[in-house]
Amino acid sequence: MHLTLQQIRLFESVVRNGSFTRAAEEMHLTQPAVSIQVKRLEEQAGIPLLEQVGKRTFPTAAGRVMLQAARDLMERIDQLDDELESLKGEVRGPLQLSVVTTGKYFMPHLLGHFLQEHPGVEPHLKFTNRARVMERLMENRDDFVVMGQIPDDKRLVAYPFLENILGVVAPAGHPLADRRHLEIEEVLRERFITREPGSGTRLVLDRLLESRHLEVEPYMELGSSEAIKQAVLAGIGVAVLSLHAIRLEQATGKLSVLDVKGFPLRRRWYAVHLKGKRLSLVASTFLDFILSESHRVLDR
């Protein structure tokens, strides 16, 4: 078989996206160009690799075999690039990270300081929800991912690097803002704004309430910490938020952290990758940086 790397990359993108159109957008090509290259790959294989079911494109049995081979080849090529850069002794090249949405309040600061030291690094940073981060993690699509709640899975390696402090947050002037030693039951009677089920912050809250045989009836469920913060600022209700997310608003007196028994909750942020994964020089250097420098950078 006389395959090309372009055919391999396009085929993998079509399968992953389930669409020739979305693969074309991702690869910055026209849809006909992608179709032609994948068709040539099928001709080389001598067997159909894709099938259309409804509006989505799926791999056939032969396509799944080709997909695994394609991913193996792409991973090995990436490793080759990393090995050559390592031999040069330069920390340069791509850095691919996925981070849960709350991480946007600190990860850009860490990355910015890292890039000052290593300007040859090309960062690709994706902020998304926990479910999507988990999906990318298990598909080995990033150098590593950053999340607050890691699953109990022996296939994963996790490195704690930063405290994730969760508090109950209310708008300035809220009637409970000046109270001390509030019971959680009293706070739950307020209009309580939460993240959607399955998010890391929601998991922490649900586990705490379950341990106390309590439940929360959310007044609103929103899809990001930023949306929740804006809702609290607007006086809509109270919420549990990472204190990383409200540093500016707390410092300027726009938000208050309520004094609730059992809070703040102290968790950790983790850098996570699959066990046995070989990190590139760029990824390993950045991992060492966040493990040793996170608190110093953010406190400054």
matplotlib code that plots the C-alpha trace (Angstrom):
import matplotlib.pyplot as plt

x = [0.0, 1.3, -0.4, 0.4, 0.4, -2.2, -4.6, -4.0, -4.6, -7.7, -9.2, -8.7, -10.3, -13.4, -13.9, -13.4, -15.7, -18.2, -18.4, -16.4, -17.5, -16.3, -13.0, -12.5, -13.1, -10.7, -8.0, -8.6, -9.4, -12.5, -14.9, -14.3, -10.5, -11.0, -13.4, -10.9, -8.0, -10.1, -11.4, -7.8, -7.1, -10.0, -8.7, -5.3, -7.0, -9.2, -12.2, -14.7, -13.5, -16.4, -20.2, -22.9, -25.6, -28.1, -26.1, -23.0, -20.1, -18.8, -15.9, -16.6, -14.9, -11.9, -12.1, -11.7, -8.5, -7.3, -8.2, -6.1, -3.2, -3.6, -3.6, -0.5, 1.3, 0.3, 1.4, 4.8, 5.4, 4.6, 7.1, 9.7, 9.3, 9.6, 12.7, 14.4, 13.6, 15.0, 18.2, 18.5, 18.1, 15.5, 12.1, 10.1, 7.2, 3.5, 1.9, -1.7, -3.8, -7.4, -8.6, -12.0, -13.7, -13.0, -9.3, -9.5, -9.1, -5.5, -4.2, -3.6, -1.5, 0.6, 1.0, 1.9, 4.8, 6.0, 6.0, 8.2, 10.8, 10.2, 9.0, 9.4, 6.5, 3.3, 0.4, -3.0, -5.3, -8.9, -11.3, -14.3, -16.6, -15.5, -17.2, -15.4, -12.1, -12.5, -13.3, -10.1, -8.1, -9.2, -8.6, -5.1, -5.6, -3.6, -0.2, -2.2, -5.5, -6.2, -9.2, -10.3, -12.2, -10.3, -12.0, -10.9, -9.2, -5.9, -5.2, -4.5, -1.6, -2.5, -0.2, -1.7, -0.3, -2.6, -5.3, -8.8, -10.7, -14.5, -16.6, -20.3, -20.5, -23.1, -23.5, -22.3, -24.8, -26.5, -28.4, -26.1, -22.9, -22.3, -23.5, -21.0, -21.0, -24.0, -25.5, -25.6, -29.3, -29.9, -27.9, -29.8, -33.0, -31.6, -32.0, -29.1, -27.4, -25.4, -23.4, -25.0, -24.9, -21.6, -19.4, -16.6, -17.9, -21.4, -19.9, -18.2, -21.3, -23.5, -21.1, -21.0, -24.8, -25.2, -22.8, -25.2, -28.4, -29.3, -30.4, -30.4, -33.2, -31.3, -33.0, -30.9, -28.4, -25.8, -23.1, -20.0, -18.5, -18.4, -22.2, -22.8, -20.5, -22.4, -25.7, -24.5, -23.2, -26.7, -28.2, -30.1, -28.8, -25.9, -23.6, -20.5, -17.6, -13.9, -12.3, -9.8, -12.8, -13.8, -10.4, -11.1, -14.7, -13.9, -11.0, -13.3, -16.1, -18.6, -18.9, -18.8, -17.7, -20.2, -19.0, -20.7, -19.8, -17.8, -16.6, -14.3, -13.9, -10.2, -9.6, -6.7, -6.2, -4.6, -2.6, -3.7, -2.6, -2.8, -0.4, 2.6, 2.3, 5.6, 5.5, 7.4, 10.1, 7.7, 5.0, 7.3, 8.9, 5.5, 4.4, 7.5, 6.8, 3.2, 4.1, 6.8, 5.8, 2.0, 1.5, 4.4, 3.1, -0.6, 0.2, 2.3]
y = [0.0, 3.5, 5.6, 9.3, 11.0, 13.5, 10.6, 9.1, 12.4, 13.2, 9.8, 10.0, 13.5, 12.3, 9.4, 11.5, 14.3, 11.9, 14.2, 15.1, 18.7, 19.1, 17.3, 19.7, 22.7, 21.3, 20.7, 23.9, 22.2, 21.9, 19.1, 17.7, 17.6, 15.6, 13.2, 12.6, 11.8, 9.4, 7.8, 7.2, 5.6, 3.2, 2.3, 1.5, -0.6, -2.4, -2.4, 0.2, 2.0, 4.3, 4.1, 6.7, 6.2, 9.0, 12.2, 10.8, 8.9, 5.8, 3.4, -0.1, -3.0, -2.5, 1.3, 0.6, -1.4, 1.5, 4.0, 2.3, 2.1, 5.7, 6.8, 4.7, 6.2, 9.8, 9.2, 7.8, 10.8, 13.1, 11.2, 11.4, 15.2, 15.4, 13.2, 15.3, 18.5, 16.8, 16.0, 19.7, 20.5, 23.2, 23.5, 24.3, 23.0, 22.2, 21.9, 20.4, 20.8, 20.4, 22.1, 22.1, 25.5, 26.8, 26.4, 29.4, 31.6, 30.4, 28.4, 31.4, 33.0, 29.9, 29.4, 33.1, 32.9, 29.7, 31.2, 34.1, 31.5, 29.3, 31.5, 28.7, 26.7, 26.7, 26.3, 24.8, 25.3, 24.0, 24.9, 22.6, 20.8, 17.8, 15.2, 16.5, 16.6, 13.0, 12.0, 13.7, 12.1, 8.6, 9.1, 10.4, 13.5, 15.9, 16.0, 16.0, 17.4, 19.6, 18.8, 19.0, 15.7, 12.7, 9.3, 6.2, 4.6, 2.7, 3.6, 7.2, 9.1, 12.3, 15.0, 17.4, 20.9, 23.6, 24.0, 24.4, 26.2, 26.3, 28.7, 29.8, 33.1, 35.8, 39.3, 42.3, 43.4, 40.0, 39.5, 36.5, 38.3, 39.6, 36.4, 34.0, 30.2, 29.7, 26.3, 24.8, 24.2, 27.9, 28.6, 26.0, 27.9, 30.7, 30.8, 28.4, 28.5, 25.4, 23.9, 21.2, 17.6, 15.9, 19.0, 18.8, 21.5, 20.0, 16.6, 18.1, 19.8, 16.8, 14.6, 17.0, 17.2, 13.5, 12.9, 15.2, 13.6, 16.9, 17.8, 21.1, 22.2, 24.4, 27.7, 27.7, 25.3, 27.0, 25.6, 27.5, 29.1, 32.4, 32.3, 31.5, 34.3, 36.8, 35.5, 36.0, 39.5, 40.2, 39.3, 36.3, 33.9, 32.3, 29.6, 27.4, 28.7, 28.2, 31.2, 31.4, 32.5, 35.5, 37.0, 40.3, 40.6, 39.7, 42.2, 45.0, 44.1, 43.0, 39.5, 38.1, 34.6, 33.5, 32.0, 28.6, 25.7, 23.1, 25.7, 26.5, 23.1, 22.4, 20.2, 20.0, 20.6, 17.7, 17.3, 13.9, 11.6, 7.9, 5.6, 4.7, 7.9, 9.4, 13.1, 15.3, 17.6, 20.6, 18.8, 17.4, 20.8, 22.5, 19.9, 20.4, 24.2, 24.0, 21.4, 23.7, 27.3, 27.5, 29.0, 31.4, 32.7, 33.0, 34.6, 37.2]
z = [0.0, -0.9, 1.7, 2.4, 5.7, 4.4, 3.6, 7.1, 8.9, 6.8, 7.4, 11.1, 11.2, 9.2, 11.6, 14.7, 13.5, 11.9, 8.9, 5.8, 6.1, 9.7, 8.8, 6.0, 8.3, 10.8, 8.2, 6.3, 3.1, 0.8, 1.3, -2.2, -1.5, 1.7, -0.1, -3.0, -0.6, 1.5, -1.6, -2.8, 0.6, 0.2, -3.3, -1.8, 0.9, -1.6, 0.7, 2.0, 5.1, 5.7, 5.6, 5.9, 8.6, 8.7, 8.7, 10.2, 8.8, 10.6, 10.0, 8.7, 10.3, 8.0, 8.8, 12.5, 11.7, 9.5, 12.2, 14.9, 12.5, 11.6, 15.2, 15.9, 12.9, 13.9, 17.5, 16.4, 14.0, 16.9, 19.1, 16.3, 16.2, 20.0, 20.0, 17.4, 19.3, 22.5, 20.7, 19.8, 23.5, 22.8, 24.5, 21.4, 19.4, 20.1, 23.5, 23.4, 26.6, 27.5, 30.6, 32.4, 32.0, 35.5, 34.7, 32.5, 35.5, 36.2, 33.3, 30.9, 33.6, 34.1, 30.4, 29.9, 32.4, 30.8, 27.4, 28.6, 29.4, 26.4, 23.5, 21.0, 22.4, 20.3, 22.8, 21.8, 24.8, 24.8, 27.6, 27.7, 30.1, 32.2, 30.0, 26.9, 28.8, 29.9, 26.3, 25.0, 27.9, 27.1, 23.4, 24.2, 22.2, 24.4, 26.1, 29.3, 30.6, 33.7, 35.9, 39.5, 39.9, 38.6, 38.1, 40.0, 37.0, 37.2, 33.5, 34.6, 36.1, 38.0, 39.4, 42.0, 41.5, 42.8, 45.5, 44.2, 47.0, 46.7, 48.7, 48.9, 47.0, 47.3, 45.8, 47.8, 50.4, 50.6, 54.0, 54.8, 54.0, 57.6, 59.3, 60.8, 61.1, 58.8, 58.6, 55.1, 55.4, 55.8, 52.6, 50.7, 51.3, 49.2, 45.4, 44.7, 41.3, 40.3, 37.5, 35.3, 36.7, 35.9, 36.2, 38.7, 41.0, 41.0, 41.9, 44.9, 46.1, 45.6, 47.5, 50.4, 50.6, 50.2, 53.2, 55.2, 53.8, 52.2, 48.7, 46.7, 44.4, 42.0, 41.2, 38.0, 36.4, 34.2, 31.9, 33.1, 36.2, 34.3, 33.7, 37.4, 38.5, 36.3, 37.7, 41.3, 40.4, 39.0, 42.4, 41.1, 43.8, 45.6, 44.4, 45.1, 43.0, 42.9, 44.6, 41.7, 39.6, 41.8, 42.8, 41.1, 42.2, 45.8, 45.9, 44.6, 47.0, 44.3, 45.7, 49.2, 50.3, 52.9, 56.2, 56.0, 58.2, 56.3, 53.8, 52.1, 50.5, 49.7, 46.6, 44.2, 40.5, 38.7, 35.5, 34.1, 31.3, 30.4, 32.2, 29.9, 27.9, 26.9, 27.3, 24.8, 26.1, 25.8, 27.8, 30.5, 30.9, 31.3, 33.7, 35.8, 35.7, 36.9, 39.6, 41.1, 40.2, 40.2, 43.6, 43.2, 39.8, 40.9, 44.3, 42.6]

ax = plt.figure().add_subplot(projection="3d")
ax.plot(x, y, z, "-o")
ax.set_aspect("equal")
plt.show()
